[in-house]
Amino acid sequence: MAQLLVLVLDNLEQCPAVLDAWEEAGVGGVTILESSGLGRLRGIVSDDLPLIPSLRDLFATREFQHRTLFTVVEDEEILERVVAATERVVGDLNEPHTGLLFVVPVSRVLGLHKRRANR
C-alpha cells in the first residue's frame, strides 16, 4: 500500500542533505512547502516587537520557519530506508529541534508514475 511520508524539518540548512538522502533511498519526487508552527509564532512575541506585528514581519525572520517535505512511497522497504536516512541527517527525531516525521496510508494514487516529455 502506498504511504504519504511527511517531514516537518526544523533546521532549514539540513534541507538539501535530507533531499539528497531521500533521493538516494529511492524517493522519486518531493514536494516542499515553507511552514511555521504555532509554538514558534508564540515564542517570538516579545517586548521589542510592535504591539500588533504583521505575519509578514513574523515570517521575514528565517529562524521562525520550517520546511515541510512530503512524498508518496509505494514500497515499505523504501519507506524504512527514507526514515533511516532522515535520522542520519537530522538526528534522532525524538530529540528536540530536529523535526516531526509521520506516515499516513494512501488508499489511492493517480499520476505517480508520469513520464516527462523533456526527460
Backbone as numpy.savetxt, mean C-alpha at the origin, in Angstrom:
# Nx Ny Nz CAx CAy CAz Cx Cy Cz
-8.61 -19.60 -5.60 -9.45 -18.41 -5.60 -8.57 -17.17 -5.60
-8.97 -16.18 -6.34 -8.24 -14.92 -6.39 -8.35 -14.20 -5.05
-7.29 -13.45 -4.73 -7.24 -12.69 -3.49 -6.86 -11.24 -3.80
-7.49 -10.31 -3.11 -7.10 -8.91 -3.18 -6.13 -8.66 -2.04
-4.91 -8.27 -2.37 -3.91 -7.96 -1.36 -3.78 -6.44 -1.29
-3.93 -5.89 -0.09 -3.84 -4.45 0.12 -2.75 -4.18 1.15
-1.88 -3.23 0.83 -0.83 -2.80 1.76 -0.93 -1.29 1.94
-1.13 -0.86 3.17 -1.03 0.56 3.50 0.38 0.74 4.05
1.22 1.35 3.25 2.65 1.47 3.56 2.92 2.74 4.34
3.53 2.62 5.48 3.79 3.75 6.36 4.93 4.62 5.88
5.99 4.03 5.38 7.19 4.76 4.98 7.22 4.90 3.46
7.00 6.13 2.98 6.95 6.38 1.53 8.25 5.99 0.83
9.37 6.13 1.50 10.65 5.82 0.88 10.82 4.34 0.57
10.02 3.49 1.21 10.11 2.05 0.96 9.28 1.60 -0.23
8.48 2.49 -0.78 7.56 2.11 -1.85 8.27 1.50 -3.06
9.33 2.11 -3.59 10.01 1.48 -4.75 10.54 0.08 -4.44
11.09 -0.11 -3.25 11.62 -1.43 -2.89 10.50 -2.45 -2.74
9.36 -2.03 -2.19 8.21 -2.94 -2.07 7.71 -3.33 -3.46
7.60 -2.36 -4.35 7.14 -2.65 -5.71 8.09 -3.63 -6.41
9.39 -3.43 -6.26 10.36 -4.35 -6.85 10.21 -5.75 -6.25
10.04 -5.83 -4.94 9.89 -7.12 -4.27 8.62 -7.83 -4.72
7.53 -7.08 -4.87 6.27 -7.68 -5.33 6.43 -8.22 -6.75
7.09 -7.45 -7.61 7.29 -7.89 -8.99 8.13 -9.17 -9.03
9.19 -9.21 -8.23 10.04 -10.40 -8.17 9.27 -11.60 -7.62
8.29 -11.35 -6.75 7.49 -12.43 -6.16 6.42 -12.94 -7.11
6.19 -12.24 -8.23 5.24 -12.74 -9.21 4.01 -11.90 -9.43
3.95 -10.70 -8.85 2.80 -9.82 -9.04 2.87 -9.21 -10.43
1.74 -9.24 -11.15 1.72 -8.72 -12.50 1.44 -7.23 -12.60
0.72 -6.67 -11.66 0.39 -5.25 -11.69 -0.04 -4.77 -10.32
0.18 -3.50 -10.07 -0.13 -2.91 -8.77 -0.77 -1.55 -9.01
-1.79 -1.25 -8.24 -2.38 0.09 -8.24 -1.91 0.78 -6.97
-1.52 2.06 -7.09 -0.97 2.80 -5.96 -1.80 4.06 -5.74
-2.20 4.28 -4.51 -2.95 5.47 -4.13 -2.22 6.22 -3.03
-2.29 7.55 -3.06 -1.84 8.34 -1.91 -2.95 8.28 -0.88
-2.58 8.13 0.38 -3.59 8.01 1.42 -3.04 8.54 2.74
-3.95 8.77 3.67 -3.56 9.20 5.01 -4.59 8.67 6.00
-4.13 8.31 7.17 -5.02 7.75 8.18 -5.50 8.80 9.17
-6.60 8.50 9.80 -7.20 9.41 10.77 -6.26 9.68 11.94
-5.54 8.67 12.38 -4.60 8.85 13.48 -3.53 9.87 13.17
-3.05 9.86 11.96 -2.03 10.84 11.56 -2.63 12.23 11.48
-3.84 12.34 10.95 -4.48 13.65 10.86 -4.73 14.23 12.24
-5.18 13.41 13.15 -5.41 13.89 14.52 -4.12 14.29 15.20
-3.06 13.59 14.87 -1.77 13.86 15.50 -1.11 15.14 15.04
-1.56 15.73 13.94 -0.88 16.91 13.44 -1.49 18.21 13.94
-2.63 18.14 14.59 -3.24 19.36 15.11 -2.39 19.82 16.30
-1.83 21.01 16.17 -0.97 21.53 17.24 -1.16 23.04 17.32
-0.46 23.66 18.26 -0.60 25.09 18.50 -0.10 25.96 17.34
0.83 25.43 16.52 1.38 26.25 15.47 0.57 26.22 14.16
-0.47 25.40 14.11 -1.33 25.38 12.93 -2.44 26.41 13.07
-2.96 26.90 11.96 -4.11 27.81 12.04 -5.27 27.12 12.76
-6.19 27.93 13.26 -7.33 27.38 13.98 -8.09 26.36 13.14
-8.29 26.66 11.85 -8.98 25.74 10.96 -8.09 25.53 9.72
-7.13 24.60 9.80 -6.27 24.37 8.64 -7.05 23.65 7.55
-6.67 23.91 6.31 -7.32 23.21 5.19 -6.72 21.82 5.06
-7.46 20.92 4.44 -6.93 19.58 4.19 -5.71 19.66 3.29
-5.72 20.61 2.36 -4.56 20.77 1.48 -3.31 21.09 2.31
-3.45 21.96 3.32 -2.33 22.28 4.20 -1.85 21.04 4.95
-2.80 20.25 5.41 -2.45 19.06 6.18 -1.74 18.03 5.31
-2.24 17.82 4.09 -1.66 16.81 3.22 -0.39 17.28 2.52
-0.14 18.57 2.53 1.05 19.09 1.86 2.33 18.62 2.55
2.25 18.32 3.81 3.41 17.84 4.55 3.56 16.35 4.30
4.65 15.96 3.72 4.87 14.58 3.28 4.73 13.56 4.41
5.13 13.92 5.59 5.16 12.94 6.68 3.78 12.43 7.08
2.72 13.06 6.61 1.38 12.65 7.00 0.73 11.73 5.98
1.46 11.35 4.95 0.89 10.54 3.90 1.41 9.11 3.94
0.58 8.22 3.40 0.94 6.82 3.19 0.85 6.54 1.70
1.19 5.35 1.33 0.88 4.82 0.01 0.05 3.56 0.26
-1.04 3.44 -0.46 -1.85 2.24 -0.40 -1.67 1.52 -1.72
-1.16 0.29 -1.65 -0.89 -0.53 -2.82 -1.88 -1.68 -2.83
-2.43 -1.98 -3.99 -3.26 -3.18 -4.05 -3.10 -3.90 -5.37
-3.30 -5.21 -5.29 -3.16 -6.09 -6.44 -4.06 -7.30 -6.25
-4.41 -7.95 -7.34 -5.16 -9.20 -7.28 -4.19 -10.32 -7.61
-4.15 -11.32 -6.72 -3.26 -12.46 -6.87 -4.12 -13.71 -6.98
-3.87 -14.52 -7.99 -4.68 -15.72 -8.21 -4.11 -16.98 -7.58
-2.86 -16.96 -7.24 -2.16 -18.15 -6.77 -1.76 -17.99 -5.31
-2.09 -18.96 -4.47 -1.79 -18.90 -3.03 -0.28 -18.86 -2.78
0.47 -19.56 -3.59 1.93 -19.58 -3.44 2.52 -18.19 -3.70
2.03 -17.53 -4.75 2.49 -16.17 -5.04 2.09 -15.23 -3.91
0.88 -15.38 -3.40 0.41 -14.56 -2.29 1.36 -14.67 -1.09
1.74 -15.87 -0.73 2.65 -16.06 0.40 4.02 -15.45 0.13
4.50 -15.55 -1.12 5.79 -14.93 -1.48 5.71 -13.42 -1.38
4.56 -12.84 -1.79 4.40 -11.39 -1.73 4.38 -10.90 -0.28
3.67 -11.62 0.58 3.62 -11.24 2.00 5.02 -11.31 2.61
5.74 -12.39 2.33 7.11 -12.54 2.86 8.03 -11.45 2.31
7.91 -11.16 1.02 8.75 -10.13 0.40 8.46 -8.76 1.00
7.19 -8.50 1.30 6.81 -7.23 1.91 7.50 -7.07 3.27
7.45 -8.11 4.08 8.06 -8.02 5.41 9.58 -7.96 5.34
10.18 -8.51 4.31 11.64 -8.37 4.16 12.00 -6.90 3.94
11.13 -6.17 3.25 11.42 -4.75 2.97 11.05 -3.87 4.15
9.84 -4.00 4.69 9.35 -3.06 5.71 9.58 -3.53 7.13
9.90 -4.79 7.31 10.04 -5.35 8.64 8.74 -6.03 9.08
8.72 -6.49 10.30 7.56 -7.19 10.86 6.36 -6.24 10.87
5.32 -6.59 10.15 4.14 -5.73 10.06 3.37 -5.62 11.37
3.72 -6.44 12.35 3.10 -6.32 13.67 3.78 -5.24 14.52
4.87 -4.68 14.01 5.57 -3.61 14.70 4.99 -2.25 14.28
5.10 -1.25 15.15 4.58 0.08 14.79 5.33 0.70 13.61
4.63 1.57 12.89 5.21 2.38 11.82 5.76 1.57 10.65
5.16 0.42 10.38 5.55 -0.38 9.22 4.46 -0.37 8.16
3.25 -0.59 8.57 2.14 -0.61 7.63 1.08 -1.60 8.05
0.11 -1.74 7.18 -1.00 -2.66 7.41 -1.22 -3.44 6.13
-1.21 -4.75 6.21 -1.44 -5.60 5.06 -2.65 -6.47 5.35
-3.57 -6.54 4.38 -4.69 -7.47 4.53 -5.04 -8.08 3.19
-5.71 -9.23 3.26 -6.07 -10.00 2.08 -7.55 -10.29 2.15
-8.23 -10.09 1.00 -9.68 -10.30 0.93 -9.96 -11.24 -0.25
-10.78 -12.27 -0.04 -11.13 -13.14 -1.16 -11.91 -12.39 -2.24
-11.62 -12.71 -3.48 -12.29 -12.09 -4.62 -13.08 -13.19 -5.34
-14.38 -13.03 -5.43 -15.19 -14.08 -6.04 -15.20 -14.04 -7.56
-14.88 -12.89 -8.14 -14.91 -12.77 -9.60 -13.94 -11.69 -10.05
-13.18 -11.98 -11.10 -12.22 -11.02 -11.66 -12.40 -10.99 -13.17
-12.54 -9.81 -13.71 -12.61 -9.62 -15.15 -11.48 -8.69 -15.57
-10.84 -8.99 -16.67 -9.80 -8.10 -17.20 -8.45 -8.24 -16.57
-8.21 -9.27 -15.82 -6.93 -9.41 -15.13 -5.78 -9.74 -16.08
-6.06 -10.50 -17.11 -4.99 -10.98 -18.00 -5.05 -10.33 -19.38
-5.25 -9.05 -19.42 -5.28 -8.33 -20.69 -3.87 -8.21 -21.25
-3.79 -8.25 -22.56 -2.51 -7.99 -23.22 -2.57 -6.58 -23.77
-1.51 -5.86 -23.59 -1.44 -4.49 -24.12 -0.88 -4.52 -25.53
-1.44 -3.70 -26.39 -1.03 -3.67 -27.80 0.41 -3.20 -27.96
0.92 -2.35 -27.07 2.26 -1.80 -27.22 3.34 -2.65 -26.55
3.02 -3.80 -26.10 4.04 -4.67 -25.49 4.64 -5.58 -26.49
